Amino acid sequence: MRRAATLGAFTAGGAGALVVGSAACSLVWGFHPLSGPSDAAPGMDAAEEGSDDAGDDGADAGPCVAVAAGPVPEAGGAACPNDAQPCSPQDVRGFAPHWQPPEGPGLGVCTTAQLEEVYDLCIAPSGTMAGCASWISASQANRACDVCAFTPVGGPQYGAMIFGQNLYALNVAGCLALVEPCNAPCATAINAQVQCAIAACDATCTTQTSTQCAASALGCSACSGFSAAAEACTQTLYAHKADHPAVATCGIGSNDQRAAFISIGSRICGP
């Protein structure tokens, strides 16, 4: 069973720093054992900051408090060679992020129990490939939930998790766009950050080395520009979480992978 790792996008002590288990803006990286290759490379169109498609409905009640997001670069950066790592971030200067709107909200294809089961069987360290495959094939309802829970990075819309060939990440961006539509620019920045890390590491690394490469990519020339843009808003969201329901709903700042997956999955794929 391939393992997931939690990567925080910043620390309070320095912009661009990447740590494991950060107190804010946590992203979950790892591998869904039955995902297979993505349908296409991450979008090669120009970045669409604050797309009108971001969070058209499904917002939580109450006024939405907008926060400032940093400028999203139009393209990625140069490779980050590192002899100490078995796989280093590749040159992504030909990569450009593209906003992929979330599915949902509330597609009604996953119950809370299903999300708990698919996490435990397909993502958690205790899961197995056989157990995951058996759960998915057990019923049409489980298959429908799996399709929403795991979506390819090249797909037109993202579900609860985004996967490539060797990496997956929680769809924090899509959840934020649904819960707080006024913060679509911040969602766009987080979305770009995830796409860049997948572009820099996914195709050239093995399953075992891809998570370490993604951590490096977000802190080096390959993707640091996208990380800085995301940090500008996620730090503010977390610092004023009483005003931002997305912090709790979307797992921003949480080191509990399971709870974040279930919460995001419920928002996008649930009733």
PyRosetta script that sets phi, psi and omega in degrees:
from pyrosetta import init, pose_from_sequence

init()
pose = pose_from_sequence("MRRAATLGAFTAGGAGALVVGSAACSLVWGFHPLSGPSDAAPGMDAAEEGSDDAGDDGADAGPCVAVAAGPVPEAGGAACPNDAQPCSPQDVRGFAPHWQPPEGPGLGVCTTAQLEEVYDLCIAPSGTMAGCASWISASQANRACDVCAFTPVGGPQYGAMIFGQNLYALNVAGCLALVEPCNAPCATAINAQVQCAIAACDATCTTQTSTQCAASALGCSACSGFSAAAEACTQTLYAHKADHPAVATCGIGSNDQRAAFISIGSRICGP")
pose.set_psi(1, 127.1)
pose.set_omega(1, 178.0)
pose.set_phi(2, -76.8)
pose.set_psi(2, 145.7)
pose.set_omega(2, -173.9)
pose.set_phi(3, -99.3)
pose.set_psi(3, 154.0)
pose.set_omega(3, 174.0)
pose.set_phi(4, -101.1)
pose.set_psi(4, 151.9)
pose.set_omega(4, 175.4)
pose.set_phi(5, -127.9)
pose.set_psi(5, 144.0)
pose.set_omega(5, 178.7)
pose.set_phi(6, -96.6)
pose.set_psi(6, 123.3)
pose.set_omega(6, -179.2)
pose.set_phi(7, -118.2)
pose.set_psi(7, 123.9)
pose.set_omega(7, 174.9)
pose.set_phi(8, -86.4)
pose.set_psi(8, 142.0)
pose.set_omega(8, -174.2)
pose.set_phi(9, -83.4)
pose.set_psi(9, -10.8)
pose.set_omega(9, 178.5)
pose.set_phi(10, -162.7)
pose.set_psi(10, 166.3)
pose.set_omega(10, 169.1)
pose.set_phi(11, -119.5)
pose.set_psi(11, 161.1)
pose.set_omega(11, 179.2)
pose.set_phi(12, -66.9)
pose.set_psi(12, -19.1)
pose.set_omega(12, -173.9)
pose.set_phi(13, -87.1)
pose.set_psi(13, -12.3)
pose.set_omega(13, -178.1)
pose.set_phi(14, -171.2)
pose.set_psi(14, 133.9)
pose.set_omega(14, 178.7)
pose.set_phi(15, -65.9)
pose.set_psi(15, 140.3)
pose.set_omega(15, 176.4)
pose.set_phi(16, 85.6)
pose.set_psi(16, -11.5)
pose.set_omega(16, 179.6)
pose.set_phi(17, -70.4)
pose.set_psi(17, 147.1)
pose.set_omega(17, 179.8)
pose.set_phi(18, -126.9)
pose.set_psi(18, 127.2)
pose.set_omega(18, -178.0)
pose.set_phi(19, -132.5)
pose.set_psi(19, 160.1)
pose.set_omega(19, 173.9)
pose.set_phi(20, -83.5)
pose.set_psi(20, 130.1)
pose.set_omega(20, 177.3)
pose.set_phi(21, 69.9)
pose.set_psi(21, 43.5)
pose.set_omega(21, 178.7)
pose.set_phi(22, -63.1)
pose.set_psi(22, 159.3)
pose.set_omega(22, 179.1)
pose.set_phi(23, -79.7)
pose.set_psi(23, -1.2)
pose.set_omega(23, -179.9)
pose.set_phi(24, -154.8)
pose.set_psi(24, 158.2)
pose.set_omega(24, 175.6)
pose.set_phi(25, 51.8)
pose.set_psi(25, 46.4)
pose.set_omega(25, 179.9)
pose.set_phi(26, -72.8)
pose.set_psi(26, 137.9)
pose.set_omega(26, 172.3)
pose.set_phi(27, -120.1)
pose.set_psi(27, 145.1)
pose.set_omega(27, 179.4)
pose.set_phi(28, -104.9)
pose.set_psi(28, 122.9)
pose.set_omega(28, 178.0)
pose.set_phi(29, -115.4)
pose.set_psi(29, 147.6)
pose.set_omega(29, 176.9)
pose.set_phi(30, 168.7)
pose.set_psi(30, -146.1)
pose.set_omega(30, -174.4)
pose.set_phi(31, -145.5)
pose.set_psi(31, 129.5)
pose.set_omega(31, 172.5)
pose.set_phi(32, -87.2)
pose.set_psi(32, 118.8)
pose.set_omega(32, -167.7)
pose.set_phi(33, -62.7)
pose.set_psi(33, -19.5)
pose.set_omega(33, -177.8)
pose.set_phi(34, -114.9)
pose.set_psi(34, 16.4)
pose.set_omega(34, -173.8)
pose.set_phi(35, -70.3)
pose.set_psi(35, -46.3)
pose.set_omega(35, -175.5)
pose.set_phi(36, 76.5)
pose.set_psi(36, 179.5)
pose.set_omega(36, -178.1)
pose.set_phi(37, -65.0)
pose.set_psi(37, 153.1)
pose.set_omega(37, 175.8)
pose.set_phi(38, -72.0)
pose.set_psi(38, 158.5)
pose.set_omega(38, -179.2)
pose.set_phi(39, -70.4)
pose.set_psi(39, -28.6)
pose.set_omega(39, -177.4)
pose.set_phi(40, -159.7)
pose.set_psi(40, 164.4)
pose.set_omega(40, 176.2)
pose.set_phi(41, -69.4)
pose.set_psi(41, 157.4)
pose.set_omega(41, 176.2)
pose.set_phi(42, -52.1)
pose.set_psi(42, 147.9)
pose.set_omega(42, -171.8)
pose.set_phi(43, -46.1)
pose.set_psi(43, 134.8)
pose.set_omega(43, -178.1)
pose.set_phi(44, -104.0)
pose.set_psi(44, 15.8)
pose.set_omega(44, 177.5)
pose.set_phi(45, -87.6)
pose.set_psi(45, 170.9)
pose.set_omega(45, 177.5)
pose.set_phi(46, -64.2)
pose.set_psi(46, 150.0)
pose.set_omega(46, -179.8)
pose.set_phi(47, -62.7)
pose.set_psi(47, 140.7)
pose.set_omega(47, -179.5)
pose.set_phi(48, -116.5)
pose.set_psi(48, 86.7)
pose.set_omega(48, -177.3)
pose.set_phi(49, -69.5)
pose.set_psi(49, 126.6)
pose.set_omega(49, 175.8)
pose.set_phi(50, 63.3)
pose.set_psi(50, 42.8)
pose.set_omega(50, -179.5)
pose.set_phi(51, -52.5)
pose.set_psi(51, 147.0)
pose.set_omega(51, 178.0)
pose.set_phi(52, -66.4)
pose.set_psi(52, -17.0)
pose.set_omega(52, 179.8)
pose.set_phi(53, -78.2)
pose.set_psi(53, -13.3)
pose.set_omega(53, -173.6)
pose.set_phi(54, -75.7)
pose.set_psi(54, 114.3)
pose.set_omega(54, 171.8)
pose.set_phi(55, 63.2)
pose.set_psi(55, 54.7)
pose.set_omega(55, -179.4)
pose.set_phi(56, -69.4)
pose.set_psi(56, -29.7)
pose.set_omega(56, -179.7)
pose.set_phi(57, -149.8)
pose.set_psi(57, -176.2)
pose.set_omega(57, 179.0)
pose.set_phi(58, 80.3)
pose.set_psi(58, 12.3)
pose.set_omega(58, -178.6)
pose.set_phi(59, -70.3)
pose.set_psi(59, 148.7)
pose.set_omega(59, 175.9)
pose.set_phi(60, -70.8)
pose.set_psi(60, 154.1)
pose.set_omega(60, -179.1)
pose.set_phi(61, -65.3)
pose.set_psi(61, 154.1)
pose.set_omega(61, 179.9)
pose.set_phi(62, 101.5)
pose.set_psi(62, 162.3)
pose.set_omega(62, -178.5)
pose.set_phi(63, -66.5)
pose.set_psi(63, 141.7)
pose.set_omega(63, 177.2)
pose.set_phi(64, -90.5)
pose.set_psi(64, 125.6)
pose.set_omega(64, -177.7)
pose.set_phi(65, -99.4)
pose.set_psi(65, 110.7)
pose.set_omega(65, -176.8)
pose.set_phi(66, -76.5)
pose.set_psi(66, 142.5)
pose.set_omega(66, 174.4)
pose.set_phi(67, -121.3)
pose.set_psi(67, 156.2)
pose.set_omega(67, -178.1)
pose.set_phi(68, -80.5)
pose.set_psi(68, 134.0)
pose.set_omega(68, 175.2)
pose.set_phi(69, -108.2)
pose.set_psi(69, 147.1)
pose.set_omega(69, 177.1)
pose.set_phi(70, -70.9)
pose.set_psi(70, 162.2)
pose.set_omega(70, 178.9)
pose.set_phi(71, -66.1)
pose.set_psi(71, 132.8)
pose.set_omega(71, 179.1)
pose.set_phi(72, -85.7)
pose.set_psi(72, 123.6)
pose.set_omega(72, 179.3)
pose.set_phi(73, -59.2)
pose.set_psi(73, 154.2)
pose.set_omega(73, 178.2)
pose.set_phi(74, -78.9)
pose.set_psi(74, -19.6)
pose.set_omega(74, -178.3)
pose.set_phi(75, -151.8)
pose.set_psi(75, 165.7)
pose.set_omega(75, 176.4)
pose.set_phi(76, -78.0)
pose.set_psi(76, -173.3)
pose.set_omega(76, -175.8)
pose.set_phi(77, -116.6)
pose.set_psi(77, -169.1)
pose.set_omega(77, -175.9)
pose.set_phi(78, -73.4)
pose.set_psi(78, 165.2)
pose.set_omega(78, 177.6)
pose.set_phi(79, -63.9)
pose.set_psi(79, 159.3)
pose.set_omega(79, -179.9)
pose.set_phi(80, -124.7)
pose.set_psi(80, 77.2)
pose.set_omega(80, -178.5)
pose.set_phi(81, -61.0)
pose.set_psi(81, 140.1)
pose.set_omega(81, 178.8)
pose.set_phi(82, -150.0)
pose.set_psi(82, 106.3)
pose.set_omega(82, -177.3)
pose.set_phi(83, -65.1)
pose.set_psi(83, -20.0)
pose.set_omega(83, -178.6)
pose.set_phi(84, -79.8)
pose.set_psi(84, -12.2)
pose.set_omega(84, -179.7)
pose.set_phi(85, -110.2)
pose.set_psi(85, 142.6)
pose.set_omega(85, 179.1)
pose.set_phi(86, -69.2)
pose.set_psi(86, -20.9)
pose.set_omega(86, 179.3)
pose.set_phi(87, -147.1)
pose.set_psi(87, 125.7)
pose.set_omega(87, -176.4)
pose.set_phi(88, -113.2)
pose.set_psi(88, 156.4)
pose.set_omega(88, 178.3)
pose.set_phi(89, -58.4)
pose.set_psi(89, 135.9)
pose.set_omega(89, -179.0)
pose.set_phi(90, -87.1)
pose.set_psi(90, 168.5)
pose.set_omega(90, 176.9)
pose.set_phi(91, -66.3)
pose.set_psi(91, 121.8)
pose.set_omega(91, -179.9)
pose.set_phi(92, -121.1)
pose.set_psi(92, 28.8)
pose.set_omega(92, 178.1)
pose.set_phi(93, -67.5)
pose.set_psi(93, -17.1)
pose.set_omega(93, 174.9)
pose.set_phi(94, -90.7)
pose.set_psi(94, -0.2)
pose.set_omega(94, 179.5)
pose.set_phi(95, -91.2)
pose.set_psi(95, 138.6)
pose.set_omega(95, 172.5)
pose.set_phi(96, -132.3)
pose.set_psi(96, 132.6)
pose.set_omega(96, -177.6)
pose.set_phi(97, -71.9)
pose.set_psi(97, 156.0)
pose.set_omega(97, 179.0)
pose.set_phi(98, -141.5)
pose.set_psi(98, 125.7)
pose.set_omega(98, -179.9)
pose.set_phi(99, -64.7)
pose.set_psi(99, 124.8)
pose.set_omega(99, 174.2)
pose.set_phi(100, -111.5)
pose.set_psi(100, 112.1)
pose.set_omega(100, -176.4)
pose.set_phi(101, -65.9)
pose.set_psi(101, 153.8)
pose.set_omega(101, 178.3)
pose.set_phi(102, -74.6)
pose.set_psi(102, 152.6)
pose.set_omega(102, 168.1)
pose.set_phi(103, -70.0)
pose.set_psi(103, 168.4)
pose.set_omega(103, 178.6)
pose.set_phi(104, 82.1)
pose.set_psi(104, -155.5)
pose.set_omega(104, 6.5)
pose.set_phi(105, -80.3)
pose.set_psi(105, 157.8)
pose.set_omega(105, 173.7)
pose.set_phi(106, 59.6)
pose.set_psi(106, 56.3)
pose.set_omega(106, -179.2)
pose.set_phi(107, -68.4)
pose.set_psi(107, -19.3)
pose.set_omega(107, 177.8)
pose.set_phi(108, 75.1)
pose.set_psi(108, 24.0)
pose.set_omega(108, -178.8)
pose.set_phi(109, -105.5)
pose.set_psi(109, -6.8)
pose.set_omega(109, 178.3)
pose.set_phi(110, -131.6)
pose.set_psi(110, 129.6)
pose.set_omega(110, 169.2)
pose.set_phi(111, -88.2)
pose.set_psi(111, 166.3)
pose.set_omega(111, 176.4)
pose.set_phi(112, -59.4)
pose.set_psi(112, -40.6)
pose.set_omega(112, 179.8)
pose.set_phi(113, -61.3)
pose.set_psi(113, -40.9)
pose.set_omega(113, 178.8)
pose.set_phi(114, -64.7)
pose.set_psi(114, -41.9)
pose.set_omega(114, 179.6)
pose.set_phi(115, -64.5)
pose.set_psi(115, -38.9)
pose.set_omega(115, 176.3)
pose.set_phi(116, -63.4)
pose.set_psi(116, -43.2)
pose.set_omega(116, -177.8)
pose.set_phi(117, -67.4)
pose.set_psi(117, -45.0)
pose.set_omega(117, -177.5)
pose.set_phi(118, -68.0)
pose.set_psi(118, -32.0)
pose.set_omega(118, 174.9)
pose.set_phi(119, -66.4)
pose.set_psi(119, -49.7)
pose.set_omega(119, -175.6)
pose.set_phi(120, -64.4)
pose.set_psi(120, -34.2)
pose.set_omega(120, -175.6)
pose.set_phi(121, -91.6)
pose.set_psi(121, -27.3)
pose.set_omega(121, -171.5)
pose.set_phi(122, -114.7)
pose.set_psi(122, -16.3)
pose.set_omega(122, -176.0)
pose.set_phi(123, -122.4)
pose.set_psi(123, -43.4)
pose.set_omega(123, -174.3)
pose.set_phi(124, -61.6)
pose.set_psi(124, 151.6)
pose.set_omega(124, 178.3)
pose.set_phi(125, -55.9)
pose.set_psi(125, -26.7)
pose.set_omega(125, -179.7)
pose.set_phi(126, -80.0)
pose.set_psi(126, -9.7)
pose.set_omega(126, -178.4)
pose.set_phi(127, -74.2)
pose.set_psi(127, 164.3)
pose.set_omega(127, 177.2)
pose.set_phi(128, -134.2)
pose.set_psi(128, 156.8)
pose.set_omega(128, 177.6)
pose.set_phi(129, -62.1)
pose.set_psi(129, -40.0)
pose.set_omega(129, 179.7)
pose.set_phi(130, -65.1)
pose.set_psi(130, -43.6)
pose.set_omega(130, 179.9)
pose.set_phi(131, -65.3)
pose.set_psi(131, -39.4)
pose.set_omega(131, 178.7)
pose.set_phi(132, -64.4)
pose.set_psi(132, -47.3)
pose.set_omega(132, -179.1)
pose.set_phi(133, -63.0)
pose.set_psi(133, -39.2)
pose.set_omega(133, -179.8)
pose.set_phi(134, -64.7)
pose.set_psi(134, -41.3)
pose.set_omega(134, 179.9)
pose.set_phi(135, -64.0)
pose.set_psi(135, -45.4)
pose.set_omega(135, -177.6)
pose.set_phi(136, -62.6)
pose.set_psi(136, -41.4)
pose.set_omega(136, -175.9)
pose.set_phi(137, -82.7)
pose.set_psi(137, -4.8)
pose.set_omega(137, -174.7)
pose.set_phi(138, -67.9)
pose.set_psi(138, -29.7)
pose.set_omega(138, -178.4)
pose.set_phi(139, -158.9)
pose.set_psi(139, 159.1)
pose.set_omega(139, 175.1)
pose.set_phi(140, -63.3)
pose.set_psi(140, -33.7)
pose.set_omega(140, 179.1)
pose.set_phi(141, -64.1)
pose.set_psi(141, -41.1)
pose.set_omega(141, 177.9)
pose.set_phi(142, -66.9)
pose.set_psi(142, -39.1)
pose.set_omega(142, 178.5)
pose.set_phi(143, -63.4)
pose.set_psi(143, -41.5)
pose.set_omega(143, 179.3)
pose.set_phi(144, -64.8)
pose.set_psi(144, -39.2)
pose.set_omega(144, 178.3)
pose.set_phi(145, -65.8)
pose.set_psi(145, -43.3)
pose.set_omega(145, -179.7)
pose.set_phi(146, -60.3)
pose.set_psi(146, -39.4)
pose.set_omega(146, -179.7)
pose.set_phi(147, -62.5)
pose.set_psi(147, -36.1)
pose.set_omega(147, 178.5)
pose.set_phi(148, -80.6)
pose.set_psi(148, -35.1)
pose.set_omega(148, -176.5)
pose.set_phi(149, -68.8)
pose.set_psi(149, -34.9)
pose.set_omega(149, -176.3)
pose.set_phi(150, -126.4)
pose.set_psi(150, 114.6)
pose.set_omega(150, -177.0)
pose.set_phi(151, -124.8)
pose.set_psi(151, 143.0)
pose.set_omega(151, -176.9)
pose.set_phi(152, -71.2)
pose.set_psi(152, 147.7)
pose.set_omega(152, -178.0)
pose.set_phi(153, -60.4)
pose.set_psi(153, -26.3)
pose.set_omega(153, 179.1)
pose.set_phi(154, -91.5)
pose.set_psi(154, 4.4)
pose.set_omega(154, -178.8)
pose.set_phi(155, -75.0)
pose.set_psi(155, 165.1)
pose.set_omega(155, -177.2)
pose.set_phi(156, -73.0)
pose.set_psi(156, -26.7)
pose.set_omega(156, 178.2)
pose.set_phi(157, -139.6)
pose.set_psi(157, 154.5)
pose.set_omega(157, -179.2)
pose.set_phi(158, -109.1)
pose.set_psi(158, 140.8)
pose.set_omega(158, 174.4)
pose.set_phi(159, -93.9)
pose.set_psi(159, -143.2)
pose.set_omega(159, -175.8)
pose.set_phi(160, -70.4)
pose.set_psi(160, -34.7)
pose.set_omega(160, 177.1)
pose.set_phi(161, -131.6)
pose.set_psi(161, 150.1)
pose.set_omega(161, -178.6)
pose.set_phi(162, -112.3)
pose.set_psi(162, 129.0)
pose.set_omega(162, -179.2)
pose.set_phi(163, -127.3)
pose.set_psi(163, 150.3)
pose.set_omega(163, 171.4)
pose.set_phi(164, -113.3)
pose.set_psi(164, -135.8)
pose.set_omega(164, 178.3)
pose.set_phi(165, -85.7)
pose.set_psi(165, -40.2)
pose.set_omega(165, -176.2)
pose.set_phi(166, -125.9)
pose.set_psi(166, -10.6)
pose.set_omega(166, -175.9)
pose.set_phi(167, -121.7)
pose.set_psi(167, 148.5)
pose.set_omega(167, 164.5)
pose.set_phi(168, -136.6)
pose.set_psi(168, 159.7)
pose.set_omega(168, 178.9)
pose.set_phi(169, -143.9)
pose.set_psi(169, 145.4)
pose.set_omega(169, 174.0)
pose.set_phi(170, -61.3)
pose.set_psi(170, 143.2)
pose.set_omega(170, 178.8)
pose.set_phi(171, -85.5)
pose.set_psi(171, 65.3)
pose.set_omega(171, 177.0)
pose.set_phi(172, -62.0)
pose.set_psi(172, -38.4)
pose.set_omega(172, -177.7)
pose.set_phi(173, -61.6)
pose.set_psi(173, -47.8)
pose.set_omega(173, -178.7)
pose.set_phi(174, -64.7)
pose.set_psi(174, -39.3)
pose.set_omega(174, 177.8)
pose.set_phi(175, -63.0)
pose.set_psi(175, -44.6)
pose.set_omega(175, 178.4)
pose.set_phi(176, -59.9)
pose.set_psi(176, -42.0)
pose.set_omega(176, -179.4)
pose.set_phi(177, -63.5)
pose.set_psi(177, -33.9)
pose.set_omega(177, 179.0)
pose.set_phi(178, -76.3)
pose.set_psi(178, -41.3)
pose.set_omega(178, -175.5)
pose.set_phi(179, -77.7)
pose.set_psi(179, -37.9)
pose.set_omega(179, -178.7)
pose.set_phi(180, -131.8)
pose.set_psi(180, 81.7)
pose.set_omega(180, -176.5)
pose.set_phi(181, -57.4)
pose.set_psi(181, -29.0)
pose.set_omega(181, -179.3)
pose.set_phi(182, -68.3)
pose.set_psi(182, -14.4)
pose.set_omega(182, 179.0)
pose.set_phi(183, -104.1)
pose.set_psi(183, 32.1)
pose.set_omega(183, 174.3)
pose.set_phi(184, -56.3)
pose.set_psi(184, -38.6)
pose.set_omega(184, 177.5)
pose.set_phi(185, -60.3)
pose.set_psi(185, -36.6)
pose.set_omega(185, 177.4)
pose.set_phi(186, -68.4)
pose.set_psi(186, -41.4)
pose.set_omega(186, 176.8)
pose.set_phi(187, -60.0)
pose.set_psi(187, -40.5)
pose.set_omega(187, 178.7)
pose.set_phi(188, -61.7)
pose.set_psi(188, -40.0)
pose.set_omega(188, 180.0)
pose.set_phi(189, -66.0)
pose.set_psi(189, -42.4)
pose.set_omega(189, 179.0)
pose.set_phi(190, -66.0)
pose.set_psi(190, -42.2)
pose.set_omega(190, 178.1)
pose.set_phi(191, -58.0)
pose.set_psi(191, -44.3)
pose.set_omega(191, 179.8)
pose.set_phi(192, -64.7)
pose.set_psi(192, -38.1)
pose.set_omega(192, 178.7)
pose.set_phi(193, -60.1)
pose.set_psi(193, -46.2)
pose.set_omega(193, 179.6)
pose.set_phi(194, -65.0)
pose.set_psi(194, -47.4)
pose.set_omega(194, -179.0)
pose.set_phi(195, -60.4)
pose.set_psi(195, -38.6)
pose.set_omega(195, -179.2)
pose.set_phi(196, -65.5)
pose.set_psi(196, -45.0)
pose.set_omega(196, -179.8)
pose.set_phi(197, -62.4)
pose.set_psi(197, -39.8)
pose.set_omega(197, 177.5)
pose.set_phi(198, -65.8)
pose.set_psi(198, -41.9)
pose.set_omega(198, 179.3)
pose.set_phi(199, -63.9)
pose.set_psi(199, -35.7)
pose.set_omega(199, -175.8)
pose.set_phi(200, -77.2)
pose.set_psi(200, -25.6)
pose.set_omega(200, -169.0)
pose.set_phi(201, -128.2)
pose.set_psi(201, -25.6)
pose.set_omega(201, -165.1)
pose.set_phi(202, -65.5)
pose.set_psi(202, -45.0)
pose.set_omega(202, -172.2)
pose.set_phi(203, -78.9)
pose.set_psi(203, -25.5)
pose.set_omega(203, -173.2)
pose.set_phi(204, -103.6)
pose.set_psi(204, -11.6)
pose.set_omega(204, -179.1)
pose.set_phi(205, -101.4)
pose.set_psi(205, 158.8)
pose.set_omega(205, 171.8)
pose.set_phi(206, -82.4)
pose.set_psi(206, 170.8)
pose.set_omega(206, 176.6)
pose.set_phi(207, -56.3)
pose.set_psi(207, -39.6)
pose.set_omega(207, -175.5)
pose.set_phi(208, -72.3)
pose.set_psi(208, -28.1)
pose.set_omega(208, -175.7)
pose.set_phi(209, -102.6)
pose.set_psi(209, -10.3)
pose.set_omega(209, -172.0)
pose.set_phi(210, -67.8)
pose.set_psi(210, -36.3)
pose.set_omega(210, -178.2)
pose.set_phi(211, -68.7)
pose.set_psi(211, -38.4)
pose.set_omega(211, 177.1)
pose.set_phi(212, -65.7)
pose.set_psi(212, -39.6)
pose.set_omega(212, 178.0)
pose.set_phi(213, -63.4)
pose.set_psi(213, -43.1)
pose.set_omega(213, 179.6)
pose.set_phi(214, -60.6)
pose.set_psi(214, -40.4)
pose.set_omega(214, 177.7)
pose.set_phi(215, -60.7)
pose.set_psi(215, -42.6)
pose.set_omega(215, 179.5)
pose.set_phi(216, -67.1)
pose.set_psi(216, -42.0)
pose.set_omega(216, -176.4)
pose.set_phi(217, -59.0)
pose.set_psi(217, -39.5)
pose.set_omega(217, -177.2)
pose.set_phi(218, -72.4)
pose.set_psi(218, -15.0)
pose.set_omega(218, -180.0)
pose.set_phi(219, -111.7)
pose.set_psi(219, 1.7)
pose.set_omega(219, -178.8)
pose.set_phi(220, -121.1)
pose.set_psi(220, -172.0)
pose.set_omega(220, -172.6)
pose.set_phi(221, -60.0)
pose.set_psi(221, -25.6)
pose.set_omega(221, -176.9)
pose.set_phi(222, -60.1)
pose.set_psi(222, -50.3)
pose.set_omega(222, -172.2)
pose.set_phi(223, -132.3)
pose.set_psi(223, 7.4)
pose.set_omega(223, -175.0)
pose.set_phi(224, -62.6)
pose.set_psi(224, -28.8)
pose.set_omega(224, 178.0)
pose.set_phi(225, -63.4)
pose.set_psi(225, -37.0)
pose.set_omega(225, 177.8)
pose.set_phi(226, -72.3)
pose.set_psi(226, -37.1)
pose.set_omega(226, 177.7)
pose.set_phi(227, -62.8)
pose.set_psi(227, -42.4)
pose.set_omega(227, 179.9)
pose.set_phi(228, -61.9)
pose.set_psi(228, -39.7)
pose.set_omega(228, 179.3)
pose.set_phi(229, -64.6)
pose.set_psi(229, -41.5)
pose.set_omega(229, 179.8)
pose.set_phi(230, -69.7)
pose.set_psi(230, -39.3)
pose.set_omega(230, -179.8)
pose.set_phi(231, -60.8)
pose.set_psi(231, -36.4)
pose.set_omega(231, -176.4)
pose.set_phi(232, -56.8)
pose.set_psi(232, -32.7)
pose.set_omega(232, -178.9)
pose.set_phi(233, -102.9)
pose.set_psi(233, -34.9)
pose.set_omega(233, -176.6)
pose.set_phi(234, -69.4)
pose.set_psi(234, -32.0)
pose.set_omega(234, 175.0)
pose.set_phi(235, -61.9)
pose.set_psi(235, -41.8)
pose.set_omega(235, 180.0)
pose.set_phi(236, -67.5)
pose.set_psi(236, -42.6)
pose.set_omega(236, 178.0)
pose.set_phi(237, -56.8)
pose.set_psi(237, -48.0)
pose.set_omega(237, -176.2)
pose.set_phi(238, -68.8)
pose.set_psi(238, -38.4)
pose.set_omega(238, -179.0)
pose.set_phi(239, -65.9)
pose.set_psi(239, -26.5)
pose.set_omega(239, -178.7)
pose.set_phi(240, -122.4)
pose.set_psi(240, 46.1)
pose.set_omega(240, -172.6)
pose.set_phi(241, -62.8)
pose.set_psi(241, -21.7)
pose.set_omega(241, 176.8)
pose.set_phi(242, -62.9)
pose.set_psi(242, -26.8)
pose.set_omega(242, 179.5)
pose.set_phi(243, -93.2)
pose.set_psi(243, -2.9)
pose.set_omega(243, -171.6)
pose.set_phi(244, -132.4)
pose.set_psi(244, 95.2)
pose.set_omega(244, -179.8)
pose.set_phi(245, -60.8)
pose.set_psi(245, -21.3)
pose.set_omega(245, -179.5)
pose.set_phi(246, -65.7)
pose.set_psi(246, -24.8)
pose.set_omega(246, 180.0)
pose.set_phi(247, -58.4)
pose.set_psi(247, -48.1)
pose.set_omega(247, 179.5)
pose.set_phi(248, -77.5)
pose.set_psi(248, -44.7)
pose.set_omega(248, -175.3)
pose.set_phi(249, -65.8)
pose.set_psi(249, -36.8)
pose.set_omega(249, -173.1)
pose.set_phi(250, -102.1)
pose.set_psi(250, 5.0)
pose.set_omega(250, 175.5)
pose.set_phi(251, 73.7)
pose.set_psi(251, 21.7)
pose.set_omega(251, 178.9)
pose.set_phi(252, -69.7)
pose.set_psi(252, 120.0)
pose.set_omega(252, -178.3)
pose.set_phi(253, 88.5)
pose.set_psi(253, -1.0)
pose.set_omega(253, -177.8)
pose.set_phi(254, -93.1)
pose.set_psi(254, 138.8)
pose.set_omega(254, 172.5)
pose.set_phi(255, -97.8)
pose.set_psi(255, 5.3)
pose.set_omega(255, 179.0)
pose.set_phi(256, -92.1)
pose.set_psi(256, 92.6)
pose.set_omega(256, -177.0)
pose.set_phi(257, -58.6)
pose.set_psi(257, -44.1)
pose.set_omega(257, -175.3)
pose.set_phi(258, -63.0)
pose.set_psi(258, -48.1)
pose.set_omega(258, -179.2)
pose.set_phi(259, -63.1)
pose.set_psi(259, -39.9)
pose.set_omega(259, 179.9)
pose.set_phi(260, -65.3)
pose.set_psi(260, -43.4)
pose.set_omega(260, 178.3)
pose.set_phi(261, -60.8)
pose.set_psi(261, -46.0)
pose.set_omega(261, -178.6)
pose.set_phi(262, -65.3)
pose.set_psi(262, -39.8)
pose.set_omega(262, -179.8)
pose.set_phi(263, -67.8)
pose.set_psi(263, -46.6)
pose.set_omega(263, 178.1)
pose.set_phi(264, -65.4)
pose.set_psi(264, -42.4)
pose.set_omega(264, 178.5)
pose.set_phi(265, -61.7)
pose.set_psi(265, -38.0)
pose.set_omega(265, 178.0)
pose.set_phi(266, -65.2)
pose.set_psi(266, -40.7)
pose.set_omega(266, 179.8)
pose.set_phi(267, -64.4)
pose.set_psi(267, -42.6)
pose.set_omega(267, -174.9)
pose.set_phi(268, -89.1)
pose.set_psi(268, -45.6)
pose.set_omega(268, -171.0)
pose.set_phi(269, -106.5)
pose.set_psi(269, -11.0)
pose.set_omega(269, -173.3)
pose.set_phi(270, -82.9)
pose.set_psi(270, -172.1)
pose.set_omega(270, -177.5)
pose.set_phi(271, -70.2)
pose.dump_pdb("model.pdb")
